[in-house]
Amino acid sequence: MKYAYPVHYDWSAQEIIDVTKFFKGIEQAYEKGIERQELMKLYRRFKEIVPSKVEEKKLCDEFEQVSGYSSYRTIQKAKASSPGDIIKMER
């Protein structure tokens, strides 16, 4: 995919890397599937960087606009799944 991930340039380099990893995890859920535990680990780190629900929604909406992938629906599916499940999303 050729698009830019939504990030804030006042974040540290590691925070930008970790937020990018979260969005790549969302991509993976749509493209081939991702283990629930791995996705939830990425999401927990994302929430450490972006604790505000408003900011989370803004970033996830920006990502969905450029990618077509819904972070919200993916995380809701992961939360409703059991440990060990593979999260595979349909467009």
Protein Blocks (a to p, Z undefined) as FASTA:
>chain_A
ZZdddddfkbcfklmmmmmmmmmmmmmmmmnopafklmmmmmmmmmmmmmpfklmmmmmm
mmmmmnopafklmmmmmmmpcehiacdddZZ
